């Protein structure tokens, strides 16, 4: 057992109690309930207490926690039982079943839902469509069956008023491939009337409160359930329930997922509406001409509604309600009118029969969808089955009728099965294993089952005989016959047999001492309910309906009225036969039990009524189960499983023993712990007498588990580290070889592409560098820089020394322009002094030469650095032609129209770089478009030179060029710079 349940939570298994008394049992049950532990084991039997609230015990995380685990490895839970049943089915290919029992309101239906959710969650890892379909139908069918088969009672707001046994078929892989639902004894009398504080079946209220207004109008229904006789009793009880509209939508969606067509769903709603209208039909006897006996319907519009909703002729519906047709001995057909009482009986019988046929049709429709498809045992192997039984619990009401009698008989049969499969087999196991022990007495309810189903003398046999006897046989005569047959039976009594017992009435009540307590039954209605008689007229009427769904529910209506048929079996006999078949079916499977307990009668969370629970513990036989489990030996385990769990506590068995057998190894382990006196060795199992022995072994195991875990972790982590190291080495080797390959391939490609790079005149200018690997990117960047310098060297070394100064100037200009001007004269030779050239200044070159001579004599400059015509643009966008002369000492602004008169001279060494110094901005001028307008100040363009000059704030290479000291050589990347 896991250690997350400490001593403060009580014993997780009642077998581990120090003393087996009712007080100790109830104390442990109450302690666990108060701590939120609603599940407790008795060996492999699970005891469940209904908490009446949502608990965080379910969901995907809890399912994963229990999946694949043994019962004792996790705290008690429904998932553990479901997992054990599923694993037993899958491992041993053996059919299993889970029997859920307990009284009404103990949580049986919720337990079956959780078991179905677990089975659906742990199957189908491959997500195949067919398996998913079966799982959806299995889960959704519960919602639909609850709507049509459950009702609110004084004991339970969602009480199952029918018994349900579901077989789930699995293939050899453990995936669900189909299923089948068996229903037992639907309480159809609830359609007519209910006890105070109870309601009719949920389906009626869901249709009334959940359908849209348009659909209600088509069904001729009103939203108020108090309008209809069949739902008036529970009309005011919906305040405590969940919204019926949301329930109706959930049921409709579930029917759609299962496979009901929209026409079938609409037909179901019409049948429910027809039953409600049928219940409101009243009859009155008319008197005409002193003749009494003529019958009429008070509201004939209800007949119209029933005829429309059932798709049958109105005249036939009215005839079936007011009279019936019988065949005489000469095959003559006679119509016999009803009295008001007979008509009311026929109406009620029709309503009950229609609802029962509707419920059976829904079950058959679900079974048709769930049945395994295209399964061939020769090809697919034998299917295995898990059965889940969710059947009504033991019931005791102020007035108990035929339905309670059948329900309690069913619980007697299940209790007998429990005794045979658990208590009896428990003792037989000791005998089979050769263990001597003291036999434990337990209550065997076979005598009660025999009282009910014994041939010829049992209660059901006497009831059938009364139903088949001709003449006026009444319920009182049936009771007198029972008193005669069972006068001396220890578990039967009546007021006639015990006149002093005033809790029973003469001629009405009899009492059976069930295993769960004494129940008093009223025989009123026993014969009618057992006959379950419905006139053939209704069967023929509904069989001839135009509604295919309704027609399919009445196949027996096709018989001719004159046809002689065998007497049908009574309701009691049918139920007895189904119970016998159910018990035989369960006995053929490996059983797992869930015993549900109702903590209180108020359905309040957190409250445990000890007296009420004590009564349930007594009649469920839980103490007897604990005593049998502990009678001499509290626990037993196969030797292999015992070693698997405790072998680490002994040096002779860890990690694997070398002894002759598992039995010898278990003996050595127990001898080392000094526990050999508290056990007994069977043929295949070890029997442990005291729970303290298990506690001692569990404590030793718990101390060693951390050490073993650390050892395993160390070994596993080392294995993972070595595996990772080998993987990394392989990765690095592959990476190294791949990089070497990529580098070699890239260098080979470079060599191939640049073989012709030495060929003039381009020297590899048009060659494209291949994209390098990431690791070679820095290397290729350096290679590209070296290649550029080498190519520049190849281009420059062929230039004459006389042109080097101009080449350097052009390089400096290119760096200064920074691609700001497209045509800046790099493809021609620069003359510098353009005004002295007769080619560039043919009309005034002589005048400029004279002015240049005068200025040289005056200022004494050494060389002319630049001269050219320019155009001056002022702030008002007015332009004037001017000339610019730049020497090594001055910058002159000249007027060409007046023989190059000096307008202004700015010495280059006059400190013009200061804040107050003159500023002259020289900007390239495009002769084609003239100076740019809007430029403030003097903007002078050197139209022929093509490079910007900004005296006082010159670009460094240009300033050095203008001062006569050329800049350092710049790598030439374009051969066009060398072109004259």
NULUMTI-871465 format. One record per residue (C-alpha): x, y, z; residue in three letters. Coordinates in steps of 0.1 Angstrom, whole numbers, padded with zeros to 4 digits, always signed. Example, Ala and Ser with C-alpha at 12.3 -4.5 7.8 and 13.67 -1.06 7.14 Angstrom:
BEGIN
+0123-0045+0078ALA+0137-0011+0071SER
END
This chain:
BEGIN
+0000+0000+0000UNK+0013+0035-0008UNK+0026+0056+0020UNK+0005+0087+0013UNK-0022+0074+0036UNK-0009+0077+0071UNK-0023+0063+0103UNK-0044+0094+0108UNK-0065+0082+0078UNK-0073+0048+0093UNK-0067+0014+0079UNK-0070+0012+0040UNK-0080-0024+0044UNK-0105-0037+0070UNK-0085-0069+0071UNK-0057-0049+0089UNK-0079-0041+0119UNK-0066-0052+0152UNK-0100-0066+0162UNK-0130-0075+0140UNK-0159-0060+0157UNK-0187-0038+0145UNK-0174-0009+0167UNK-0139-0011+0152UNK-0153-0015+0117UNK-0175+0016+0121UNK-0148+0036+0137UNK-0124+0030+0108UNK-0151+0036+0083UNK-0161+0069+0100UNK-0125+0080+0103UNK-0117+0075+0067UNK-0150+0092+0056UNK-0141+0123+0077UNK-0107+0124+0061UNK-0122+0123+0026UNK-0112+0086+0021UNK-0145+0072+0007UNK-0129+0039-0005UNK-0117+0010+0017UNK-0107-0026+0008UNK-0118-0059+0023UNK-0091-0079+0006UNK-0101-0075-0030UNK-0136-0062-0023UNK-0140-0024-0024UNK-0163-0006+0001UNK-0175+0027-0012UNK-0193+0054+0008UNK-0213+0080-0012UNK-0199+0114-0004UNK-0228+0134-0019UNK-0203+0159-0033UNK-0177+0163-0060UNK-0142+0151-0048UNK-0109+0155-0066UNK-0104+0118-0070UNK-0110+0113-0107UNK-0097+0125-0140UNK-0068+0118-0164UNK-0041+0122-0137UNK-0058+0097-0113UNK-0063+0073-0142UNK-0027+0074-0151UNK-0018+0069-0115UNK-0037+0036-0113UNK-0031+0023-0148UNK-0011-0009-0148UNK-0008-0011-0109UNK-0017-0038-0085UNK-0045-0033-0060UNK-0021-0030-0031UNK+0002-0005-0048UNK-0022+0025-0046UNK-0048+0037-0021UNK-0082+0021-0025UNK-0101+0034-0055UNK-0127+0025-0081UNK-0100+0029-0107UNK-0080+0002-0090UNK-0109-0023-0092UNK-0115-0014-0128UNK-0078-0018-0136UNK-0076-0052-0118UNK-0106-0064-0139UNK-0092-0051-0171UNK-0057-0066-0165UNK-0072-0100-0154UNK-0092-0100-0187UNK-0062-0089-0208UNK-0036-0111-0191UNK-0054-0144-0188UNK-0080-0139-0216UNK-0107-0146-0191UNK-0141-0129-0188UNK-0144-0107-0157UNK-0173-0088-0142UNK-0177-0059-0117UNK-0207-0063-0094UNK-0218-0030-0079UNK-0244-0035-0051UNK-0259-0015-0023UNK-0292+0002-0015UNK-0308+0030-0034UNK-0288+0062-0032UNK-0255+0045-0022UNK-0238+0057-0054UNK-0240+0026-0077UNK-0247+0045-0109UNK-0219+0070-0103UNK-0195+0041-0096UNK-0205+0024-0129UNK-0199+0057-0147UNK-0164+0061-0133UNK-0156+0025-0142UNK-0167+0031-0177UNK-0146+0062-0180UNK-0115+0044-0168UNK-0120+0015-0192UNK-0126+0040-0220UNK-0094+0060-0211UNK-0070+0031-0209UNK-0079+0015-0242UNK-0072+0023-0278UNK-0038+0039-0278UNK-0039+0038-0317UNK-0070+0060-0319UNK-0088+0038-0344UNK-0121+0051-0356UNK-0141+0019-0349UNK-0128+0016-0313UNK-0135+0053-0307UNK-0170+0049-0319UNK-0177+0020-0295UNK-0162+0040-0266UNK-0184+0070-0274UNK-0215+0048-0275UNK-0206+0031-0242UNK-0202+0065-0224UNK-0232+0082-0240UNK-0255+0053-0235UNK-0254+0059-0197UNK-0269+0094-0202UNK-0297+0081-0224UNK-0306+0052-0202UNK-0307+0074-0171UNK-0331+0098-0188UNK-0356+0070-0196UNK-0349+0046-0167UNK-0341+0068-0137UNK-0363+0089-0115UNK-0362+0110-0083UNK-0372+0090-0052UNK-0372+0099-0015UNK-0339+0081-0012UNK-0321+0093-0043UNK-0325+0121-0067UNK-0313+0099-0096UNK-0325+0065-0086UNK-0322+0037-0112UNK-0357+0022-0116UNK-0344-0006-0137UNK-0315-0031-0135UNK-0287-0028-0160UNK-0259-0052-0169UNK-0235-0042-0196UNK-0211-0066-0214UNK-0181-0049-0230UNK-0164-0070-0257UNK-0126-0066-0262UNK-0104-0080-0289UNK-0070-0097-0283UNK-0053-0064-0280UNK-0076-0052-0252UNK-0095-0026-0273UNK-0133-0025-0270UNK-0150-0037-0301UNK-0186-0038-0290UNK-0210-0043-0262UNK-0245-0054-0251UNK-0269-0040-0225UNK-0293-0062-0206UNK-0322-0044-0187UNK-0342-0059-0159UNK-0377-0050-0145UNK-0383-0015-0155UNK-0406+0000-0128UNK-0433+0010-0153UNK-0460+0015-0126UNK-0441+0047-0119UNK-0455+0061-0151UNK-0490+0061-0135UNK-0483+0073-0100UNK-0455+0079-0075UNK-0451+0082-0038UNK-0452+0116-0021UNK-0420+0135-0027UNK-0411+0114-0058UNK-0412+0121-0095UNK-0419+0102-0127UNK-0391+0092-0151UNK-0367+0121-0160UNK-0376+0119-0197UNK-0411+0134-0192UNK-0398+0165-0174UNK-0369+0169-0198UNK-0393+0170-0228UNK-0417+0195-0210UNK-0390+0218-0198UNK-0363+0213-0224UNK-0381+0214-0258UNK-0384+0246-0277UNK-0418+0264-0278UNK-0424+0254-0315UNK-0418+0217-0307UNK-0441+0219-0277UNK-0469+0234-0299UNK-0464+0205-0323UNK-0467+0181-0294UNK-0497+0200-0280UNK-0479+0202-0247UNK-0477+0229-0220UNK-0444+0236-0202UNK-0460+0231-0168UNK-0458+0194-0156UNK-0487+0200-0131UNK-0511+0200-0161UNK-0507+0163-0166UNK-0518+0135-0143UNK-0487+0115-0148UNK-0463+0143-0139UNK-0484+0163-0114UNK-0470+0145-0084UNK-0434+0157-0091UNK-0441+0190-0107UNK-0430+0211-0077UNK-0399+0191-0069UNK-0376+0205-0097UNK-0362+0233-0076UNK-0335+0211-0062UNK-0326+0196-0096UNK-0302+0207-0122UNK-0317+0226-0152UNK-0339+0201-0171UNK-0332+0220-0203UNK-0295+0213-0201UNK-0303+0177-0193UNK-0326+0175-0224UNK-0299+0189-0246UNK-0273+0165-0232UNK-0296+0135-0239UNK-0304+0147-0274UNK-0267+0151-0282UNK-0260+0117-0267UNK-0287+0101-0289UNK-0271+0118-0319UNK-0237+0105-0310UNK-0250+0070-0305UNK-0267+0070-0339UNK-0304+0079-0334UNK-0316+0097-0365UNK-0335+0131-0361UNK-0367+0113-0371UNK-0362+0087-0344UNK-0356+0114-0318UNK-0387+0133-0329UNK-0407+0100-0327UNK-0395+0094-0292UNK-0407+0129-0282UNK-0441+0122-0298UNK-0445+0089-0279UNK-0437+0106-0246UNK-0463+0134-0254UNK-0489+0108-0263UNK-0484+0090-0229UNK-0489+0124-0211UNK-0521+0131-0231UNK-0533+0095-0226UNK-0530+0100-0188UNK-0554+0130-0189UNK-0582+0111-0207UNK-0611+0106-0183UNK-0643+0085-0189UNK-0679+0091-0179UNK-0708+0067-0181UNK-0739+0082-0199UNK-0775+0075-0192UNK-0799+0074-0222UNK-0834+0060-0223UNK-0829+0043-0189UNK-0801+0023-0204UNK-0769+0026-0184UNK-0735+0015-0196UNK-0727+0037-0225UNK-0692+0052-0221UNK-0678+0085-0233UNK-0646+0106-0231UNK-0648+0138-0213UNK-0623+0157-0235UNK-0622+0143-0270UNK-0595+0167-0281UNK-0571+0146-0261UNK-0581+0116-0283UNK-0572+0137-0313UNK-0538+0145-0298UNK-0531+0109-0291UNK-0542+0098-0326UNK-0520+0125-0342UNK-0489+0118-0321UNK-0492+0080-0326UNK-0501+0083-0363UNK-0532+0062-0359UNK-0568+0068-0369UNK-0588+0087-0344UNK-0618+0064-0346UNK-0597+0033-0338UNK-0581+0051-0308UNK-0614+0060-0294UNK-0628+0024-0300UNK-0598+0008-0282UNK-0603+0031-0252UNK-0641+0025-0249UNK-0644-0012-0258UNK-0624-0043-0267UNK-0628-0070-0293UNK-0629-0106-0283UNK-0632-0138-0303UNK-0657-0164-0293UNK-0652-0201-0295UNK-0667-0203-0330UNK-0642-0177-0342UNK-0668-0150-0341UNK-0656-0115-0332UNK-0675-0097-0306UNK-0670-0061-0294UNK-0675-0056-0257UNK-0679-0022-0241UNK-0659-0011-0211UNK-0671+0002-0179UNK-0654+0034-0166UNK-0632+0013-0143UNK-0623-0011-0171UNK-0616+0018-0195UNK-0593+0034-0169UNK-0575+0001-0164UNK-0570-0003-0201UNK-0558+0033-0205UNK-0533+0028-0177UNK-0521-0005-0190UNK-0516+0010-0224UNK-0496+0039-0210UNK-0474+0015-0190UNK-0469-0008-0220UNK-0461+0020-0244UNK-0434+0034-0221UNK-0420-0001-0215UNK-0418-0008-0252UNK-0402+0026-0257UNK-0375+0019-0231UNK-0369-0016-0246UNK-0367-0001-0281UNK-0341+0025-0269UNK-0320-0003-0253UNK-0323-0025-0285UNK-0313+0005-0306UNK-0282+0011-0285UNK-0273-0026-0286UNK-0277-0026-0324UNK-0252+0003-0326UNK-0228-0013-0301UNK-0228-0049-0313UNK-0194-0060-0327UNK-0192-0056-0364UNK-0175-0081-0388UNK-0161-0102-0361UNK-0149-0137-0370UNK-0135-0158-0342UNK-0114-0178-0366UNK-0098-0147-0380UNK-0099-0122-0351UNK-0097-0146-0322UNK-0121-0150-0293UNK-0134-0119-0277UNK-0131-0114-0240UNK-0158-0096-0219UNK-0159-0073-0189UNK-0194-0071-0174UNK-0205-0041-0153UNK-0237-0047-0132UNK-0255-0016-0119UNK-0288-0028-0105UNK-0313-0014-0080UNK-0305-0017-0044UNK-0325-0032-0015UNK-0356-0011-0010UNK-0380-0007+0020UNK-0409+0018+0016UNK-0439+0025+0038UNK-0459+0006+0012UNK-0440-0021-0007UNK-0457-0037-0037UNK-0448-0061-0065UNK-0419-0040-0078UNK-0402-0039-0044UNK-0407-0076-0040UNK-0389-0083-0073UNK-0362-0058-0065UNK-0354-0073-0031UNK-0355-0108-0046UNK-0329-0097-0071UNK-0307-0085-0042UNK-0312-0118-0025UNK-0299-0135-0056UNK-0269-0112-0058UNK-0262-0117-0021UNK-0263-0155-0026UNK-0238-0151-0055UNK-0216-0130-0032UNK-0217-0156-0005UNK-0209-0184-0030UNK-0181-0166-0048UNK-0165-0148-0019UNK-0173-0164+0015UNK-0177-0200+0003UNK-0148-0199-0021UNK-0127-0183+0006UNK-0131-0213+0028UNK-0127-0237-0001UNK-0093-0221-0009UNK-0079-0231+0025UNK-0090-0266+0018UNK-0075-0266-0017UNK-0042-0252-0004UNK-0041-0278+0024UNK-0043-0253+0053UNK-0060-0264+0085UNK-0082-0237+0100UNK-0114-0231+0120UNK-0146-0228+0098UNK-0164-0195+0102UNK-0202-0195+0103UNK-0219-0171+0080UNK-0255-0163+0071UNK-0265-0182+0040UNK-0296-0167+0024UNK-0303-0197+0002UNK-0334-0204+0023UNK-0348-0169+0014UNK-0341-0174-0023UNK-0358-0208-0021UNK-0388-0192-0004UNK-0393-0169-0034UNK-0384-0192-0064UNK-0390-0227-0052UNK-0411-0247-0078UNK-0448-0252-0070UNK-0445-0238-0034UNK-0424-0206-0039UNK-0441-0172-0038UNK-0437-0166-0075UNK-0451-0201-0083UNK-0481-0195-0061UNK-0486-0161-0078UNK-0484-0176-0113UNK-0509-0203-0103UNK-0533-0176-0090UNK-0530-0156-0122UNK-0537-0187-0144UNK-0567-0200-0124UNK-0601-0193-0139UNK-0626-0175-0118UNK-0625-0145-0094UNK-0591-0150-0078UNK-0583-0120-0057UNK-0551-0107-0040UNK-0566-0118-0006UNK-0570-0154-0018UNK-0534-0153-0030UNK-0523-0142+0004UNK-0543-0170+0021UNK-0526-0195-0002UNK-0492-0182+0008UNK-0501-0185+0045UNK-0511-0221+0039UNK-0479-0231+0021UNK-0454-0212+0043UNK-0470-0213+0077UNK-0439-0228+0093UNK-0412-0210+0073UNK-0388-0191+0096UNK-0385-0162+0072UNK-0422-0157+0064UNK-0451-0143+0084UNK-0484-0124+0081UNK-0510-0110+0103UNK-0530-0142+0101UNK-0500-0162+0113UNK-0491-0136+0139UNK-0523-0119+0150UNK-0505-0099+0177UNK-0484-0080+0152UNK-0504-0049+0145UNK-0479-0035+0121UNK-0495-0056+0094UNK-0531-0057+0082UNK-0554-0087+0079UNK-0558-0099+0043UNK-0533-0074+0029UNK-0498-0077+0042UNK-0471-0104+0045UNK-0435-0101+0057UNK-0403-0116+0046UNK-0371-0116+0068UNK-0346-0107+0042UNK-0308-0108+0047UNK-0310-0070+0047UNK-0339-0068+0072UNK-0376-0074+0075UNK-0399-0060+0047UNK-0437-0059+0048UNK-0454-0063+0014UNK-0489-0053+0004UNK-0505-0079-0019UNK-0528-0053-0034UNK-0521-0053-0072UNK-0498-0083-0071UNK-0520-0104-0095UNK-0527-0076-0120UNK-0490-0065-0121UNK-0479-0101-0125UNK-0503-0107-0153UNK-0492-0075-0170UNK-0522-0078-0192UNK-0528-0055-0222UNK-0557-0059-0246UNK-0549-0071-0281UNK-0567-0041-0296UNK-0540-0017-0284UNK-0513-0040-0299UNK-0530-0041-0333UNK-0536-0003-0332UNK-0500+0006-0325UNK-0487-0020-0349UNK-0507-0004-0377UNK-0493+0030-0369UNK-0478+0050-0398UNK-0449+0059-0375UNK-0421+0033-0383UNK-0405+0037-0349UNK-0437+0030-0330UNK-0447+0002-0354UNK-0413-0015-0347UNK-0421-0016-0310UNK-0452-0038-0314UNK-0443-0068-0336UNK-0469-0089-0317UNK-0497-0067-0330UNK-0496-0084-0364UNK-0514-0115-0349UNK-0550-0120-0360UNK-0576-0117-0332UNK-0588-0152-0339UNK-0554-0167-0337UNK-0549-0190-0307UNK-0516-0183-0290UNK-0498-0198-0260UNK-0504-0180-0226UNK-0475-0155-0222UNK-0452-0158-0193UNK-0460-0136-0163UNK-0439-0106-0152UNK-0426-0125-0122UNK-0416-0156-0141UNK-0398-0135-0168UNK-0380-0116-0140UNK-0370-0148-0122UNK-0357-0163-0154UNK-0337-0132-0162UNK-0322-0133-0127UNK-0312-0169-0130UNK-0296-0162-0163UNK-0278-0131-0148UNK-0264-0151-0119UNK-0252-0179-0142UNK-0236-0153-0164UNK-0218-0136-0135UNK-0208-0170-0120UNK-0190-0179-0152UNK-0168-0148-0149UNK-0141-0138-0125UNK-0159-0114-0101UNK-0148-0081-0086UNK-0171-0065-0061UNK-0179-0029-0052UNK-0201-0026-0020UNK-0217+0008-0019UNK-0229+0024+0014UNK-0253+0053+0018UNK-0240+0075+0047UNK-0273+0092+0056UNK-0310+0095+0046UNK-0308+0132+0040UNK-0284+0131+0011UNK-0261+0156+0029UNK-0224+0159+0023UNK-0200+0152+0052UNK-0226+0135+0074UNK-0223+0099+0084UNK-0253+0084+0103UNK-0236+0056+0122UNK-0268+0037+0129UNK-0279+0037+0093UNK-0244+0026+0081UNK-0242-0001+0108UNK-0275-0016+0094UNK-0260-0016+0058UNK-0227-0031+0070UNK-0247-0059+0087UNK-0270-0068+0058UNK-0242-0065+0032UNK-0223-0092+0052UNK-0191-0071+0053UNK-0181-0082+0088UNK-0185-0118+0078UNK-0163-0111+0048UNK-0136-0096+0071UNK-0138-0125+0095UNK-0134-0151+0067UNK-0104-0132+0053UNK-0089-0131+0088UNK-0101-0165+0101UNK-0066-0178+0108UNK-0049-0158+0080UNK-0054-0121+0072UNK-0037-0122+0038UNK-0025-0146+0012UNK-0002-0142-0019UNK+0013-0164-0045UNK+0049-0171-0037UNK+0061-0154-0069UNK+0042-0122-0061UNK+0053-0122-0025UNK+0090-0125-0036UNK+0085-0098-0062UNK+0075-0073-0035UNK+0096-0083-0005UNK+0128-0100-0020UNK+0149-0069-0014UNK+0146-0074+0024UNK+0166-0106+0024UNK+0202-0112+0012UNK+0194-0147-0001UNK+0166-0135-0024UNK+0180-0102-0037UNK+0182-0096-0066UNK+0173-0132-0075UNK+0174-0163-0054UNK+0194-0195-0062UNK+0172-0218-0041UNK+0153-0247-0054UNK+0118-0231-0056UNK+0100-0199-0048UNK+0085-0215-0017UNK+0120-0223-0003UNK+0130-0187-0011UNK+0100-0173+0008UNK+0109-0196+0038UNK+0144-0182+0038UNK+0131-0146+0037UNK+0107-0151+0066UNK+0133-0170+0086UNK+0157-0141+0084UNK+0130-0118+0097UNK+0119-0142+0124UNK+0083-0144+0111UNK+0081-0181+0102UNK+0058-0188+0131UNK+0031-0165+0119UNK+0026-0179+0085UNK+0014-0211+0068UNK+0027-0225+0035UNK+0001-0237+0010UNK+0007-0255-0022UNK+0009-0224-0043UNK+0004-0195-0018UNK+0017-0181+0014UNK-0009-0175+0041UNK-0001-0147+0067UNK-0019-0149+0100UNK-0014-0115+0116UNK-0016-0081+0099UNK+0014-0071+0120UNK+0035-0094+0098UNK+0026-0075+0068UNK+0033-0042+0086UNK+0067-0054+0095UNK+0076-0065+0060UNK+0062-0032+0046UNK+0083-0012+0070UNK+0115-0031+0060UNK+0106-0027+0024UNK+0099+0011+0029UNK+0134+0015+0045UNK+0152-0002+0016UNK+0133+0013-0013UNK+0151+0046-0012UNK+0185+0029-0011UNK+0175+0006-0040UNK+0161+0036-0059UNK+0194+0055-0055UNK+0213+0025-0067UNK+0191+0021-0097UNK+0192+0058-0104UNK+0230+0057-0102UNK+0232+0028-0126UNK+0207+0042-0149UNK+0221+0077-0149UNK+0256+0062-0156UNK+0241+0042-0184UNK+0224+0074-0198UNK+0256+0094-0194UNK+0277+0068-0212UNK+0251+0065-0239UNK+0250+0103-0243UNK+0288+0104-0244UNK+0290+0078-0271UNK+0263+0097-0290UNK+0281+0130-0286UNK+0314+0114-0298UNK+0296+0101-0328UNK+0280+0134-0334UNK+0313+0153-0331UNK+0330+0128-0354UNK+0303+0132-0380UNK+0304+0170-0376UNK+0342+0170-0380UNK+0341+0149-0411UNK+0313+0169-0425UNK+0330+0202-0418UNK+0362+0189-0434UNK+0342+0178-0464UNK+0325+0212-0467UNK+0358+0231-0463UNK+0376+0209-0488UNK+0347+0213-0513UNK+0346+0251-0508UNK+0383+0255-0513UNK+0381+0232-0544UNK+0353+0254-0558UNK+0374+0286-0551UNK+0404+0272-0568UNK+0382+0262-0598UNK+0366+0296-0601UNK+0397+0317-0597UNK+0420+0298-0620UNK+0416+0325-0646UNK+0419+0355-0622UNK+0455+0363-0634UNK+0444+0369-0670UNK+0444+0406-0679UNK+0427+0429-0684UNK+0399+0422-0658UNK+0419+0401-0633UNK+0388+0383-0620UNK+0365+0413-0618UNK+0334+0394-0630UNK+0340+0363-0609UNK+0313+0355-0582UNK+0324+0343-0549UNK+0306+0311-0538UNK+0287+0312-0505UNK+0310+0298-0479UNK+0302+0275-0450UNK+0295+0293-0417UNK+0328+0282-0403UNK+0347+0297-0433UNK+0329+0330-0434UNK+0357+0350-0416UNK+0383+0332-0437UNK+0364+0342-0469UNK+0361+0378-0458UNK+0399+0380-0454UNK+0404+0364-0487UNK+0381+0388-0504UNK+0400+0418-0489UNK+0433+0402-0500UNK+0420+0396-0534UNK+0408+0432-0537UNK+0442+0445-0527UNK+0460+0421-0551UNK+0437+0431-0580UNK+0443+0468-0573UNK+0480+0461-0573UNK+0477+0444-0606UNK+0459+0474-0621UNK+0480+0501-0605UNK+0514+0487-0613UNK+0508+0492-0651UNK+0501+0529-0647UNK+0530+0554-0655UNK+0545+0572-0626UNK+0535+0605-0641UNK+0498+0596-0637UNK+0500+0584-0601UNK+0493+0618-0586UNK+0461+0621-0606UNK+0450+0586-0597UNK+0455+0593-0561UNK+0435+0625-0564UNK+0406+0606-0581UNK+0407+0580-0553UNK+0405+0608-0527UNK+0376+0624-0546UNK+0358+0591-0549UNK+0360+0587-0511UNK+0348+0622-0505UNK+0318+0620-0529UNK+0307+0586-0514UNK+0285+0579-0545UNK+0267+0612-0542UNK+0273+0620-0579UNK+0271+0597-0608UNK+0293+0616-0634UNK+0322+0632-0617UNK+0348+0629-0645UNK+0368+0599-0633UNK+0372+0586-0669UNK+0392+0617-0682UNK+0424+0634-0673UNK+0421+0663-0649UNK+0437+0696-0661UNK+0432+0717-0630UNK+0437+0751-0646UNK+0408+0751-0670UNK+0407+0789-0675UNK+0442+0790-0690UNK+0434+0763-0715UNK+0426+0775-0750UNK+0404+0743-0754UNK+0382+0749-0724UNK+0383+0787-0724UNK+0389+0797-0761UNK+0376+0833-0759UNK+0392+0845-0727UNK+0422+0823-0720UNK+0446+0851-0728UNK+0428+0876-0705UNK+0430+0851-0677UNK+0467+0845-0684UNK+0474+0882-0680UNK+0453+0884-0648UNK+0471+0853-0635UNK+0505+0869-0641UNK+0494+0900-0623UNK+0482+0881-0593UNK+0514+0860-0592UNK+0535+0891-0591UNK+0513+0906-0565UNK+0507+0876-0541UNK+0537+0855-0550UNK+0518+0821-0551UNK+0537+0791-0564UNK+0511+0769-0583UNK+0475+0770-0595UNK+0456+0743-0580UNK+0423+0748-0597UNK+0405+0774-0619UNK+0371+0773-0636UNK+0340+0792-0645UNK+0312+0789-0618UNK+0278+0803-0613UNK+0269+0821-0581UNK+0233+0819-0567UNK+0222+0842-0539UNK+0195+0838-0513UNK+0170+0853-0537UNK+0177+0827-0563UNK+0195+0852-0586UNK+0225+0839-0604UNK+0258+0856-0616UNK+0286+0842-0637UNK+0319+0841-0618UNK+0353+0825-0620UNK+0371+0806-0593UNK+0408+0805-0588UNK+0425+0784-0562UNK+0462+0787-0557UNK+0484+0773-0530UNK+0480+0805-0510UNK+0446+0821-0519UNK+0411+0814-0530UNK+0400+0841-0555UNK+0365+0850-0567UNK+0368+0867-0602UNK+0344+0885-0625UNK+0347+0871-0661UNK+0328+0899-0677UNK+0354+0925-0665UNK+0386+0909-0676UNK+0387+0886-0646UNK+0387+0914-0620UNK+0393+0901-0585UNK+0361+0905-0565UNK+0374+0888-0533UNK+0405+0870-0522UNK+0406+0847-0492UNK+0440+0836-0479UNK+0441+0799-0471UNK+0462+0804-0439UNK+0441+0833-0425UNK+0425+0812-0398UNK+0393+0807-0416UNK+0385+0776-0397UNK+0375+0796-0366UNK+0339+0806-0357UNK+0343+0841-0371UNK+0363+0832-0402UNK+0348+0833-0437UNK+0331+0802-0449UNK+0331+0792-0485UNK+0312+0761-0495UNK+0321+0746-0529UNK+0296+0722-0543UNK+0296+0703-0576UNK+0275+0719-0602UNK+0258+0701-0630UNK+0261+0723-0661UNK+0230+0707-0676UNK+0207+0718-0649UNK+0226+0747-0633UNK+0228+0754-0596UNK+0202+0741-0572UNK+0177+0769-0563UNK+0171+0779-0528UNK+0206+0774-0516UNK+0215+0802-0491UNK+0248+0819-0495UNK+0274+0815-0521UNK+0272+0781-0539UNK+0299+0776-0564UNK+0300+0746-0587UNK+0331+0732-0601UNK+0315+0720-0633UNK+0344+0703-0648UNK+0363+0690-0617UNK+0333+0671-0603UNK+0344+0668-0567UNK+0333+0689-0537UNK+0358+0714-0521UNK+0349+0729-0487UNK+0378+0752-0477UNK+0384+0756-0440UNK+0363+0724-0435UNK+0376+0701-0462UNK+0374+0663-0463UNK+0409+0652-0452UNK+0420+0636-0485UNK+0408+0665-0505UNK+0424+0691-0482UNK+0457+0673-0485UNK+0453+0672-0522UNK+0445+0709-0524UNK+0476+0717-0502UNK+0499+0698-0525UNK+0504+0668-0502UNK+0486+0639-0518UNK+0469+0613-0495UNK+0482+0578-0489UNK+0475+0553-0517UNK+0440+0539-0515UNK+0433+0504-0529UNK+0419+0507-0564UNK+0389+0484-0569UNK+0379+0496-0604UNK+0402+0497-0634UNK+0382+0527-0648UNK+0401+0550-0624UNK+0432+0544-0644UNK+0417+0554-0677UNK+0429+0588-0689UNK
END
